[in-house]
């Protein structure tokens, strides 16, 4: 199956494309997907969690590929960038709330041409705009994101996720593969297996406070009770929160789950067996297994990974080697066959290598 066929088979209506670093092929992936989905009769919507589509990279000063929405697709962007673009849009909505580059404009592409995407950065606003594009007629909305603009990838915003990585992240295929596998591990965190734990953690998070879930007396079915703390966050309060954990089985954290907290929790001398529950993977600021059980209330749907073997620094890796390295590392780390693609060369990972998960 091609990348577009993977997306279609999953029947997602919103999809985040997130780059693990600058210039790893995120825009190329979006353009490829849009063209392939459009060719299959689907109407595509576009929105960015922030700003994307500039012709010159503000970080490197190098030329960047532009976002080119197909004819008939739907776009959300700021009115301030439409002045300098050749994009021809049939505007159907202008939202009143102004942003840095003007109000958000929603329109349909009459004539394909490069366009700069500027959208909201907050999860709630992104979800609302994506819903609007779907109502206007998009079959699937592509949301541009990055690890420093992580709201797009939250399962509370989009139904699916594609990670884009490549030679701009590192010049060693093995390192790229290991870092991507660690990131995939984080994004594939499961929901707690006990429905009661899920219920109690969800109720605690609605209060916006860190909560401890204590296990009741042993019996045929485990029972739990929640202790809601005074802490709204663990950021800067890691030791204090853990000091109050007592014999808790779980700690539910409504905001950012810091790498420091996870590291301390894995070796806290007074607490053994404590598990951490985050709202979703977008709230976890750590990559890879931290040595403490980590769960989420809302699980992400990682559909695929794309790689770009070429970097702006002049590095050019072997596409097949990079695809295979990333695929093997992710399979070994998470035990799930996540397909890996180089959409430019057409190389993709093979299926059926389940034995690698044991190595």
C-alpha positions in Angstrom: 0.0 0.0 0.0 1.1 3.6 -0.7 1.1 6.2 2.0 -2.2 7.6 0.6 -3.7 4.1 0.7 -2.7 3.7 4.3 -4.4 6.9 5.2 -7.6 6.0 3.3 -7.7 2.6 4.8 -7.7 4.1 8.3 -10.7 6.3 7.5 -9.4 9.3 9.4 -10.9 12.7 8.7 -8.1 14.7 10.2 -4.4 14.0 10.0 -1.4 15.8 11.6 1.9 15.7 9.7 4.6 16.4 12.3 8.3 17.1 11.5 10.8 15.8 14.1 13.2 18.6 13.0 13.5 21.4 10.5 13.7 20.4 6.8 12.8 16.7 7.2 10.3 16.6 4.4 7.1 17.5 6.2 5.8 19.8 3.4 6.8 17.3 0.7 4.8 14.7 2.6 1.8 17.0 2.8 1.9 17.9 -0.9 2.3 14.2 -1.9 -0.6 13.2 0.3 -2.8 16.0 -1.0 -2.1 15.2 -4.6 -2.6 11.4 -4.1 -5.8 11.8 -2.1 -7.2 14.4 -4.6 -6.4 12.0 -7.5 -8.5 9.4 -5.7 -11.5 11.8 -5.6 -11.1 13.1 -2.0 -11.3 16.8 -1.2 -8.5 17.9 1.1 -8.4 20.6 3.7 -5.2 22.4 4.9 -4.4 24.2 8.2 -1.2 24.9 10.0 -0.6 25.0 13.8 1.4 28.2 13.5 3.1 29.2 10.2 4.3 27.1 7.3 4.7 27.4 3.6 7.3 30.2 3.5 9.5 30.1 0.4 12.7 30.8 2.4 13.4 29.0 5.7 13.8 31.5 8.5 16.2 29.2 10.3 18.6 28.2 7.5 18.0 30.9 4.9 17.6 28.1 2.3 14.7 27.8 -0.2 11.8 25.7 1.1 9.2 23.7 -0.8 5.8 25.5 -0.8 2.5 24.1 0.2 0.4 23.8 -3.1 -3.2 22.8 -2.4 -4.9 21.1 -5.3 -7.9 22.7 -7.1 -11.1 22.4 -5.1 -9.3 21.9 -1.8 -10.1 23.9 1.3 -7.6 26.2 3.1 -7.5 28.1 6.4 -4.9 30.8 6.6 -4.4 34.4 7.8 -5.7 37.3 5.6 -2.3 39.0 6.0 -0.5 36.4 3.9 -3.0 36.4 1.0 -1.9 39.8 -0.2 1.5 38.5 -1.4 0.4 35.2 -2.7 -0.9 34.2 -6.1 -3.4 31.8 -4.6 -6.9 32.2 -5.9 -9.4 31.5 -3.2 -13.2 31.6 -3.1 -13.5 33.0 0.5 -16.4 31.6 2.5 -15.6 32.7 6.0 -13.6 35.4 7.8 -13.3 34.9 11.5 -13.5 38.0 13.7 -10.8 37.2 16.2 -7.6 38.8 14.8 -4.2 37.1 14.9 -0.6 38.2 14.4 -1.1 38.3 10.6 -4.8 39.2 10.6 -8.0 37.4 10.8 -8.3 33.7 9.8 -9.8 33.2 6.3 -11.4 30.0 5.1 -11.7 29.4 1.4 -11.7 27.0 -1.5 -8.9 26.8 -4.0 -10.0 27.9 -7.5 -6.6 27.7 -9.1 -3.6 25.8 -7.5 -0.6 27.9 -6.5 1.8 28.0 -3.6 0.3 29.4 -0.4 1.6 30.2 3.1 -0.4 28.6 5.9 -0.9 30.5 9.1 -3.2 29.1 11.7 -3.9 28.9 15.5 -1.5 27.2 17.8 -3.9 26.1 20.5 -5.5 22.7 20.4 -9.1 23.9 20.9 -8.8 26.4 18.1 -7.2 24.0 15.7 -9.9 21.4 16.3 -12.6 24.0 15.7 -11.1 25.2 12.4 -10.5 21.6 11.2 -14.2 20.9 12.0 -15.2 24.0 9.9 -13.2 22.8 6.9 -14.9 19.4 7.1 -18.4 21.1 7.3 -17.6 23.1 4.2 -16.8 20.0 2.2 -13.3 18.6 3.0 -13.2 14.8 3.2 -9.9 14.9 5.2 -8.0 17.8 6.8 -4.2 17.8 6.8 -2.8 19.7 9.8 0.8 20.9 9.6 2.7 20.6 12.8 6.2 20.3 14.3 7.6 19.1 17.7 7.7 22.7 18.8 4.0 23.1 17.7 2.8 19.8 19.1 -0.9 20.7 19.5 -1.6 19.5 16.0 -0.7 15.9 16.8 -2.8 15.6 19.9 -5.5 12.9 19.5 -7.9 15.6 20.9 -7.3 17.5 17.7 -6.6 15.0 14.9 -7.6 11.4 14.3 -4.2 10.3 12.9 -0.6 11.2 12.9 2.3 10.9 10.4 5.9 11.6 11.6 8.4 13.0 9.2 12.1 12.6 9.9 15.3 12.5 7.9 18.9 13.6 7.3 18.3 17.1 8.7 17.7 15.6 12.1 21.0 13.8 12.1 23.6 12.6 9.5 23.7 9.0 10.9 20.9 6.6 9.8 21.3 4.6 13.0 20.8 7.7 15.2 17.9 8.9 13.1 16.3 5.4 13.5 16.9 5.3 17.3 15.5 8.8 17.9 12.5 8.1 15.7 11.8 4.8 17.5 12.0 6.6 20.9 9.5 9.2 19.7 7.2 6.5 18.3 7.3 4.7 21.7 6.1 7.9 23.4 3.3 8.4 20.8 2.1 4.9 21.1 1.5 4.9 24.9 -1.6 2.9 25.8 -4.7 3.8 27.8 -4.7 2.2 31.4 -6.1 -1.3 31.2 -8.5 -0.8 34.1 -11.7 1.2 33.1 -12.0 2.4 36.7 -8.5 3.9 36.6 -9.4 5.7 33.3 -12.6 7.1 34.9 -10.9 8.4 38.0 -8.0 9.9 36.1 -10.4 11.6 33.7 -12.4 13.1 36.6 -9.2 14.3 38.3 -7.9 15.9 35.1 -11.1 17.8 34.6 -10.4 19.5 37.9 -7.0 20.6 36.6 -5.1 19.2 39.5 -2.5 16.4 39.9 -4.2 13.4 41.5 -3.0 10.2 43.1 -4.9 7.0 42.6 -4.6 4.7 45.6 -5.3 1.0 45.4 -7.8 -0.4 47.8 -7.7 -3.6 49.8 -6.8 -6.7 47.8 -9.7 -8.7 46.5 -10.9 -10.5 43.3 -11.2 -7.1 41.6 -8.8 -4.2 42.3 -10.4 -1.0 43.6 -9.1 2.6 43.5 -9.7 5.9 45.1 -8.5 9.4 44.1 -6.6 11.9 46.2 -6.6 15.3 44.4 -3.6 17.3 45.3 -3.1 21.1 45.5 -0.7 21.1 42.5 -1.9 22.3 39.1 1.3 21.1 37.5 4.5 19.1 38.1 6.6 21.6 36.3 9.2 22.8 38.9 7.3 20.8 41.6 8.6 17.3 40.7 10.0 16.4 44.1 7.1 17.9 46.0 4.6 15.9 44.0 6.5 12.7 44.4 6.9 13.2 48.1 3.1 13.2 48.5 2.6 10.1 46.3 2.8 7.7 49.3 1.8 4.3 48.1 -0.3 5.5 45.2 -0.5 3.1 42.2 -1.0 5.9 39.7 -0.4 9.7 39.4 -2.6 11.5 36.9 -1.1 14.7 35.6 -3.4 17.2 33.7 -0.6 19.3 32.1 2.9 18.8 31.0 4.6 15.6 32.0 8.3 16.6 32.3 11.3 14.4 31.6 12.6 15.4 35.1 9.4 14.1 36.7 9.6 10.8 34.8 13.3 10.4 35.6 12.7 11.0 39.3 9.6 8.7 39.4 11.6 5.8 37.9 14.1 5.9 40.8 12.2 7.5 43.7 13.3 5.6 46.8 10.0 5.9 48.7 7.9 4.8 45.8 8.0 1.6 43.8 5.5 0.6 41.2 4.1 4.1 40.6 2.6 4.6 37.1 2.1 7.9 35.4 -1.0 8.9 33.4 -0.8 11.8 31.0 -3.7 13.4 29.1 -2.1 12.4 25.8 1.4 11.9 24.2 1.5 15.6 23.3 1.7 16.4 27.0 4.7 14.2 27.5 8.0 16.0 27.2 10.3 13.0 27.0 11.3 10.6 24.3 11.5 6.9 24.8 11.0 4.6 27.8 11.7 6.6 31.0 11.8 3.5 33.2 8.4 4.1 34.7 5.0 2.8 33.4 3.5 5.6 31.3 -0.1 5.7 30.1 -2.4 8.2 28.4 -6.1 9.0 28.6 -6.3 9.6 24.9 -4.1 7.4 22.7 -2.6 8.6 19.4 -3.0 6.9 16.1 0.4 6.8 14.4 -0.3 5.8 10.9 3.1 6.0 9.2 6.6 7.6 9.2 8.2 9.4 6.2 11.9 10.0 5.7 13.9 12.5 3.8 17.4 11.2 3.0 18.7 14.6 2.0 19.5 17.6 4.2 20.1 21.3 3.6 23.7 20.7 4.9 24.5 18.7 1.8 24.1 15.3 3.4 22.6 12.6 1.2 21.9 9.2 2.7 20.9 6.0 1.0 17.0 6.1 0.8 16.5 2.3 1.1 19.0 2.1 4.0 17.3 4.9 5.9 13.8 3.5 5.3 14.9 0.0 6.5 16.8 1.4 9.5 13.9 3.4 10.8 11.4 0.6 10.2 13.5 -2.0 12.0 14.2 0.3 15.0 10.6 1.3 15.4 9.4 -2.4 15.1 11.9 -3.5 17.6 11.1 -0.7 20.1 7.3 -0.7 19.9 6.5 -4.2 18.5 4.2 -2.7 15.9 4.7 -2.7 12.2 4.5 1.1 11.4 5.0 1.6 7.7 7.9 3.8 6.6 8.0 5.7 3.3 10.3 7.9 1.2 7.6 9.5 -0.9 10.1 11.0 -3.4 11.9 7.7 -4.3 8.8 5.6 -3.8 10.7 3.2 -1.4 8.7 1.8 1.5 9.3 -0.7 4.2 8.2 -4.3 3.7 5.6 -5.9 5.8 5.8 -9.1 7.8 9.1 -8.6 9.6 7.5 -9.4 13.0 10.5 -11.5 14.1 12.5 -8.2 14.3 10.4 -7.2 17.3 12.0 -9.9 19.3 15.6 -8.8 18.6 
